[in-house]
């Protein structure tokens, strides 16, 4: 019995020593990580960078071959090009530039940890030009960069101003971050926004210069809100939420019929329905068209799906 008690005491003694050794090891590792992060704070190289790109606007056609006689309004059926934004690892601000101003990017960040690049491809006459902006973390360790910023390091600030006097497609990827996006008043044809591992807010605060051909917005592993979609008045709308809730506001002056697809999974979504339109495909919320001989109004046709969450309609 004495030997058993002695063995227990010895095992307990070595067990405690092992725990102390592990604790000491963790403290040392933590101190090293904090030391590296603090050293990065002290050695920051913060720079303010600006990118400016003039995008080709469509040329009006003179009347009866006279280049001096130019119509005050002209219709452009095809976008002149495409703007691609590949944005990661922080929170971004995207909004319209002032009338007549080119596309601009204003960024302030630590060049040791982040990078800002641009590229312009003139493309062909059929496909048009492509202008791409990329911002992302260049360091290997996300945790170390986050700790550096927690200890007082500079957090990136990136603002992007989109031109409003040229028709183009807009393609945006937001990953491991978020964005506040205002697109009201722009001249956009096809709009594709994707939020992955982060959330955001998208707003059309005023009507686009012409109704959009298509609008697709995807939120994955993060929630978001979309407001004033009627101001974009797309003929095709596709919105999806996965692993995050959201709010969709369809109000605004719809100018054309639309096919609308809403897909929601693992999170609740509220859908604010518009007035002065005909609604189809949402059951008891369907509305009737105008009386015979009445003014034609846009018809919105819905296809919805909901998995592991509720899709709520608000009138």
C-alpha positions in Angstrom: 0.0 0.0 0.0 2.9 2.4 0.8 4.5 1.7 -2.5 1.2 2.4 -4.3 0.9 5.8 -2.5 4.5 6.6 -3.3 3.9 5.8 -7.0 0.8 8.0 -7.0 2.8 10.8 -5.5 5.6 10.4 -8.0 3.1 10.3 -10.9 1.3 13.3 -9.6 4.6 15.2 -9.2 5.8 14.5 -12.7 2.3 15.2 -14.1 2.4 18.7 -12.4 5.9 19.3 -13.8 4.7 18.4 -17.2 1.8 20.8 -17.0 4.1 23.5 -15.8 6.5 22.8 -18.6 3.6 23.0 -21.1 2.4 26.3 -19.6 5.9 27.7 -19.7 6.2 26.7 -23.4 2.9 28.4 -24.2 4.0 31.5 -22.4 7.2 31.6 -24.3 5.5 31.1 -27.7 2.9 33.8 -26.9 5.6 36.2 -25.9 7.5 35.5 -29.1 4.4 36.0 -31.2 3.5 39.3 -29.4 7.2 40.4 -29.8 7.1 39.8 -33.6 3.8 41.6 -33.9 5.0 44.5 -31.9 8.2 44.7 -33.9 6.0 44.9 -37.1 4.1 47.8 -35.5 7.3 49.6 -34.9 8.6 48.9 -38.4 5.5 49.8 -40.4 5.9 51.6 -43.7 2.5 53.3 -44.2 2.0 54.9 -47.5 -0.9 56.7 -49.2 -1.4 55.6 -52.8 -3.7 56.9 -55.5 -4.7 55.2 -58.8 -6.4 57.1 -61.6 -7.8 55.5 -64.7 -9.7 57.3 -67.5 -12.1 54.9 -69.1 -13.2 55.3 -72.7 -16.7 56.7 -72.9 -18.9 56.0 -76.0 -18.7 58.6 -78.7 -21.9 60.2 -79.9 -22.7 60.1 -83.7 -23.1 63.3 -85.6 -26.4 64.1 -87.3 -26.4 63.5 -91.1 -22.7 63.2 -91.1 -22.0 66.6 -89.8 -19.5 66.2 -86.9 -20.5 69.6 -85.5 -24.1 68.6 -85.1 -24.3 66.2 -82.2 -27.5 64.9 -80.7 -28.1 65.8 -77.1 -29.0 62.2 -76.2 -27.9 58.9 -77.6 -28.4 55.3 -76.8 -25.6 52.9 -76.1 -26.7 49.2 -76.3 -23.4 47.5 -75.3 -21.0 48.3 -72.4 -17.7 49.8 -73.4 -15.8 47.5 -71.1 -15.6 45.9 -67.7 -14.3 47.0 -64.2 -13.0 44.1 -62.1 -12.4 44.6 -58.3 -10.6 41.9 -56.4 -10.6 43.1 -52.8 -9.6 41.1 -49.7 -8.6 41.3 -46.0 -10.2 44.6 -44.9 -13.3 46.7 -45.2 -13.7 48.7 -48.4 -15.7 51.7 -49.5 -17.1 51.8 -53.1 -19.1 54.8 -54.3 -19.7 56.9 -57.4 -17.1 59.5 -58.5 -18.2 63.1 -59.1 -19.6 63.8 -62.6 -16.9 63.9 -65.2 -14.2 62.4 -62.9 -12.3 59.2 -63.8 -12.1 56.0 -61.8 -10.0 56.6 -58.7 -8.6 54.5 -55.9 -7.4 56.1 -52.6 -5.6 53.7 -50.2 -3.6 54.0 -47.1 -1.9 50.9 -45.8 1.3 49.2 -44.5 3.2 48.2 -47.7 5.0 45.4 -45.7 1.7 43.6 -45.2 -0.6 44.6 -48.1 -0.4 45.3 -51.8 -2.4 47.4 -54.3 -2.1 46.6 -58.0 -3.9 47.7 -61.2 -4.0 46.4 -64.8 -5.6 47.6 -68.0 -6.3 45.5 -71.0 -7.5 47.4 -74.1 -9.2 44.1 -75.4 -10.9 43.9 -78.7 -13.6 46.0 -80.4 -16.1 43.2 -79.6 -15.2 42.6 -76.0 -14.1 46.1 -74.9 -11.5 47.0 -72.3 -10.9 45.5 -68.9 -9.6 47.4 -65.9 -8.7 45.5 -62.8 -7.9 46.6 -59.3 -6.5 44.2 -56.7 -6.0 44.8 -53.0 -5.0 42.0 -50.6 -2.7 41.0 -47.7 0.8 40.0 -48.9 2.1 38.6 -45.6 1.6 34.8 -45.0 0.1 35.0 -41.5 -3.4 36.3 -41.2 -3.3 35.9 -37.4 0.0 37.8 -37.0 -1.3 40.7 -39.2 -4.5 40.8 -37.2 -2.6 40.9 -33.9 -0.3 43.6 -35.2 -3.4 45.8 -36.0 -4.8 44.9 -32.5 -1.7 46.2 -30.9 -2.1 49.6 -32.6 -0.9 48.9 -36.1 -2.4 50.7 -39.1 -5.5 49.2 -40.5 -5.9 49.6 -44.3 -8.3 52.2 -45.6 -9.3 51.8 -49.3 -11.9 53.9 -51.1 -12.9 53.3 -54.7 -14.7 55.9 -56.8 -16.5 54.6 -59.9 -17.1 56.8 -63.0 -20.7 57.6 -64.0 -20.2 58.9 -67.6 -19.4 55.5 -69.3 -21.4 52.3 -69.6 -19.6 49.2 -68.3 -20.0 45.9 -66.5 -19.0 45.7 -62.9 -17.5 42.5 -61.3 -16.5 42.6 -57.6 -15.1 40.0 -55.3 -14.9 40.8 -51.5 -13.2 38.1 -49.5 -12.3 37.9 -45.8 -13.5 41.4 -45.2 -16.5 43.6 -46.0 -17.6 46.6 -48.0 -20.0 49.5 -48.1 -21.1 49.8 -51.7 -23.2 52.7 -53.2 -23.9 52.4 -56.9 -26.7 54.9 -57.3 -26.4 57.1 -60.4 -23.9 55.0 -62.2 -24.2 53.7 -65.8 -23.9 49.9 -65.4 -25.1 47.1 -67.6 -24.2 43.8 -65.8 -23.4 43.9 -62.1 -21.9 40.9 -60.2 -21.0 41.3 -56.5 -19.7 38.4 -54.4 -19.1 38.6 -50.6 -17.2 35.6 -49.2 -16.3 35.2 -45.5 -17.5 38.6 -44.7 -20.5 40.8 -45.0 -21.5 44.1 -46.6 -24.1 46.6 -47.5 -25.1 47.4 -51.1 -27.3 50.4 -51.9 -28.8 52.0 -55.0 -29.5 55.4 -53.5 -30.8 56.8 -56.8 -31.7 55.4 -60.2 -29.0 54.2 -62.6 -28.6 56.1 -65.8 -30.4 53.3 -67.5 -31.9 50.1 -66.2 -29.3 47.3 -65.7 -29.4 44.1 -67.7 -28.6 41.9 -64.8 -27.8 42.2 -61.1 -26.3 39.2 -59.1 -25.3 39.5 -55.5 -24.0 36.6 -53.4 -23.3 36.5 -49.7 -21.5 33.4 -48.3 -20.4 32.9 -44.7 -21.6 36.4 -43.8 -24.7 38.5 -43.9 -25.6 41.6 -45.7 -28.2 44.1 -46.8 -29.3 45.4 -50.3 -31.4 48.5 -50.6 -33.1 50.3 -53.4 -32.9 47.6 -56.0 -35.8 49.2 -57.9 -33.4 52.0 -58.7 -31.3 49.6 -60.6 -34.4 48.0 -62.3 -32.5 44.9 -63.6 -34.2 42.6 -66.1 -32.6 39.7 -64.2 -32.0 39.7 -60.5 -30.2 36.8 -58.6 -29.6 37.1 -54.9 -28.3 34.3 -52.6 -27.4 34.1 -48.9 -25.6 31.2 -47.4 -24.6 30.8 -43.8 -25.7 34.3 -42.9 -28.9 36.4 -42.8 -29.8 39.4 -44.8 -32.2 42.1 -46.0 -33.4 42.7 -49.6 -35.2 45.9 -50.4 -36.8 45.8 -53.8 -38.4 49.3 -53.6 -37.7 52.0 -56.2 -39.0 53.0 -59.6 -38.9 49.8 -61.6 -38.7 50.5 -65.4 -39.0 47.0 -66.8 -40.1 43.5 -66.2 -37.8 41.3 -64.2 -37.0 37.7 -63.5 -36.0 37.4 -59.8 -34.3 34.5 -58.1 -33.9 34.5 -54.3 -32.0 31.6 -52.7 -31.5 31.4 -48.9 -29.8 28.7 -46.7 -28.8 28.6 -43.1 -30.0 32.0 -42.1 -33.1 34.2 -42.2 -33.8 36.7 -45.0 -36.3 39.6 -45.0 -37.6 40.6 -48.5 -39.1 44.1 -48.7 -41.6 44.1 -51.6 -42.2 47.1 -53.8 -45.4 48.9 -54.8 -46.6 50.0 -58.2 -45.5 46.7 -59.8 -47.2 43.3 -60.5 -45.8 40.5 -58.3 -45.9 36.9 -59.5 -44.7 33.6 -57.9 -44.9 34.5 -54.1 -48.2 33.0 -53.2 -50.6 35.2 -51.3 -48.4 38.3 -51.9 -49.1 38.1 -55.7 -50.8 41.2 -57.1 -53.1 41.8 -60.0 -52.2 43.8 -63.1 -53.8 47.1 -64.0 -57.3 47.3 -65.2 -58.0 46.9 -68.9 -56.8 50.0 -70.7 -54.8 51.1 -67.7 -51.1 52.1 -67.7 -48.8 49.2 -68.1 -46.6 48.5 -65.0 -43.6 46.2 -64.6 -44.1 42.6 -63.8 -41.7 41.0 -61.3 -41.7 37.1 -61.5 -40.2 35.4 -58.5 -38.5 32.0 -58.0 -37.5 31.5 -54.3 -36.0 28.7 -52.2 -35.3 28.6 -48.5 -33.3 25.9 -46.6 -32.7 25.9 -42.8 -34.1 29.4 -42.4 -37.0 31.6 -43.0 -37.7 33.9 -46.0 -40.0 36.7 -44.8 -41.9 38.9 -47.1 -42.6 42.5 -46.0 -45.2 44.7 -47.7 
